[in-house]
């Protein structure tokens, strides 16, 4: 770039402007291969990529895997058929008008790509993971990154606190259509969703010890199953117990609610947008109005066997309040495809892409007025 004269500088910038105006620039998402295992955070990235493709953008997925299994078996052909490039084997050309979105866990990729001319943005879905993988003392600014996409307003608040001056864009996830209720009567099966086998044992064994009269009640561990099996289980089981102190969103609780399963949910260590019901206070700020009534909440796992027994007893007597089922129906209303698409159109299309286009036009004007050098085009 240092050898360019003014005419060449103008041509380079005008070329990038044209790419942005006709949507021929590239939108790259860096992904990690989960070897065919379902992942809410990976699904979020692919859903966003598919939405952008539907909106007419040129989307590709980047990875560094020697043997890339992909997402076909659990996320479908549309996601799997997006262009995928192994940057270790392929020469992927990246220009200044392109965008590269990097998950929070890939701090190494952030560092390796900091000299690229494209716009780089972090996708932050779990603040704990960023703390785990970001080098001590390092910040996104050290890696020439000043913007993030986050999944919730709660995460936005955390990002703003950790990195003052970072610009955050809230793009809500969507709960996939595969999670739905049906007219088939539920079975008295208790689904247990937890990352830990110990959690499951601490619920199931005490339940049978304390309530031998309910030895006919079945529990089902949903770890390590495909998305289709997981969705079928949520539709079939009358009750789901959900515990996840690691996730900053908690997909499974909303997926169970959308499937019509009564959800006993552990209050998460980091409450997210849907954990509480909010209402606007007199000062115009959103204030918590209590825990979301779509869920039956607990904060101590030792209480769960008794809570399960109480729900089983009420369910067998057909005395579950209709209000609870109505709340279940509405639990995921803010996480539909339409809501996700609207966020993508606004935060990606307008706040990121259109802003980048405006920046290029400003650069073009300054070059014409002899106010910029080639190095300023980075």
ChimeraX attribute file (.defattr): number of C-alpha atoms within 10 A of each C-alpha:
attribute: neighborCount
match mode: 1-to-1
recipient: residues
	/A:1	13
	/A:2	8
	/A:3	8
	/A:4	13
	/A:5	11
	/A:6	15
	/A:7	10
	/A:8	13
	/A:9	21
	/A:10	17
	/A:11	12
	/A:12	17
	/A:13	19
	/A:14	16
	/A:15	14
	/A:16	19
	/A:17	22
	/A:18	14
	/A:19	17
	/A:20	21
	/A:21	13
	/A:22	10
	/A:23	16
	/A:24	16
	/A:25	22
	/A:26	21
	/A:27	23
	/A:28	22
	/A:29	23
	/A:30	20
	/A:31	20
	/A:32	16
	/A:33	16
	/A:34	13
	/A:35	11
	/A:36	15
	/A:37	17
	/A:38	19
	/A:39	16
	/A:40	17
	/A:41	19
	/A:42	18
	/A:43	18
	/A:44	20
	/A:45	22
	/A:46	21
	/A:47	21
	/A:48	22
	/A:49	23
	/A:50	19
	/A:51	19
	/A:52	19
	/A:53	15
	/A:54	12
	/A:55	14
	/A:56	12
	/A:57	19
	/A:58	18
	/A:59	22
	/A:60	19
	/A:61	22
	/A:62	20
	/A:63	16
	/A:64	15
	/A:65	15
	/A:66	9
	/A:67	9
	/A:68	16
	/A:69	14
	/A:70	20
	/A:71	23
	/A:72	13
	/A:73	15
	/A:74	19
	/A:75	22
	/A:76	11
	/A:77	11
	/A:78	12
	/A:79	19
	/A:80	17
	/A:81	12
	/A:82	16
	/A:83	12
	/A:84	18
	/A:85	19
	/A:86	16
	/A:87	13
	/A:88	12
	/A:89	10
	/A:90	8
	/A:91	9
	/A:92	11
	/A:93	7
	/A:94	16
	/A:95	16
	/A:96	20
	/A:97	24
	/A:98	23
	/A:99	22
	/A:100	21
	/A:101	21
	/A:102	23
	/A:103	25
	/A:104	26
	/A:105	22
	/A:106	18
	/A:107	21
	/A:108	13
	/A:109	14
	/A:110	24
	/A:111	14
	/A:112	10
	/A:113	15
	/A:114	16
	/A:115	11
	/A:116	15
	/A:117	15
	/A:118	18
	/A:119	22
	/A:120	23
	/A:121	24
	/A:122	22
	/A:123	25
	/A:124	26
	/A:125	24
	/A:126	19
	/A:127	19
	/A:128	15
	/A:129	17
	/A:130	16
	/A:131	12
	/A:132	12
	/A:133	13
	/A:134	17
	/A:135	11
	/A:136	8
	/A:137	6
	/A:138	10
	/A:139	15
	/A:140	20
	/A:141	12
	/A:142	12
	/A:143	18
	/A:144	17
	/A:145	18
	/A:146	18
	/A:147	19
	/A:148	23
	/A:149	26
	/A:150	23
	/A:151	24
	/A:152	21
	/A:153	16
	/A:154	17
	/A:155	24
	/A:156	20
	/A:157	13
	/A:158	12
	/A:159	20
	/A:160	13
	/A:161	11
	/A:162	12
	/A:163	14
	/A:164	8
	/A:165	12
	/A:166	17
	/A:167	15
	/A:168	23
	/A:169	23
	/A:170	21
	/A:171	24
	/A:172	24
	/A:173	27
	/A:174	22
	/A:175	22
	/A:176	18
	/A:177	11
	/A:178	14
	/A:179	22
	/A:180	19
	/A:181	20
	/A:182	11
	/A:183	6
	/A:184	8
	/A:185	10
	/A:186	16
	/A:187	14
	/A:188	17
	/A:189	20
	/A:190	25
	/A:191	26
	/A:192	24
	/A:193	23
	/A:194	18
	/A:195	16
	/A:196	11
	/A:197	12
	/A:198	9
	/A:199	15
	/A:200	20
	/A:201	11
	/A:202	14
	/A:203	20
	/A:204	18
	/A:205	12
	/A:206	15
	/A:207	21
	/A:208	16
	/A:209	12
	/A:210	12
	/A:211	13
	/A:212	11
	/A:213	9
	/A:214	14
	/A:215	10
	/A:216	10
	/A:217	15
	/A:218	13
	/A:219	18
	/A:220	15
	/A:221	15
	/A:222	17
	/A:223	13
	/A:224	11
	/A:225	14
	/A:226	17
	/A:227	18
	/A:228	14
	/A:229	13
	/A:230	23
	/A:231	22
	/A:232	16
	/A:233	23
	/A:234	29
	/A:235	26
	/A:236	22
	/A:237	23
	/A:238	23
	/A:239	27
	/A:240	26
	/A:241	25
	/A:242	23
	/A:243	25
	/A:244	21
	/A:245	15
	/A:246	15
	/A:247	20
	/A:248	23
	/A:249	27
	/A:250	19
	/A:251	18
	/A:252	23
	/A:253	26
	/A:254	26
	/A:255	26
	/A:256	31
	/A:257	27
	/A:258	26
	/A:259	24
	/A:260	26
	/A:261	29
	/A:262	27
	/A:263	26
	/A:264	22
	/A:265	21
	/A:266	20
	/A:267	21
	/A:268	20
	/A:269	12
	/A:270	16
	/A:271	17
	/A:272	18
	/A:273	15
	/A:274	19
	/A:275	23
	/A:276	16
	/A:277	15
	/A:278	16
	/A:279	13
	/A:280	11
	/A:281	11
	/A:282	8
	/A:283	7
	/A:284	8
	/A:285	10
	/A:286	12
	/A:287	14
	/A:288	14
	/A:289	12
	/A:290	11
	/A:291	16
	/A:292	18
	/A:293	16
	/A:294	25
	/A:295	23
	/A:296	17
	/A:297	20
	/A:298	16
	/A:299	13
	/A:300	9
	/A:301	14
	/A:302	14
	/A:303	11
	/A:304	22
	/A:305	19
	/A:306	15
	/A:307	17
	/A:308	19
	/A:309	17
	/A:310	11
	/A:311	18
	/A:312	20
	/A:313	14
	/A:314	13
	/A:315	16
	/A:316	10
	/A:317	9
	/A:318	9
	/A:319	10
	/A:320	15
	/A:321	10
	/A:322	9
	/A:323	11
	/A:324	15
	/A:325	17
	/A:326	13
	/A:327	17
	/A:328	24
	/A:329	19
	/A:330	13
	/A:331	22
	/A:332	20
	/A:333	14
	/A:334	15
	/A:335	16
	/A:336	16
	/A:337	18
	/A:338	11
	/A:339	16
	/A:340	21
	/A:341	22
	/A:342	16
	/A:343	19
	/A:344	23
	/A:345	18
	/A:346	17
	/A:347	18
	/A:348	19
	/A:349	17
	/A:350	14
	/A:351	13
	/A:352	18
	/A:353	23
	/A:354	16
	/A:355	13
	/A:356	20
	/A:357	19
	/A:358	13
	/A:359	13
	/A:360	20
	/A:361	16
	/A:362	11
	/A:363	19
	/A:364	22
	/A:365	14
	/A:366	13
	/A:367	20
	/A:368	13
	/A:369	9
	/A:370	10
	/A:371	11
	/A:372	16
	/A:373	15
	/A:374	16
	/A:375	9
	/A:376	10
	/A:377	16
	/A:378	11
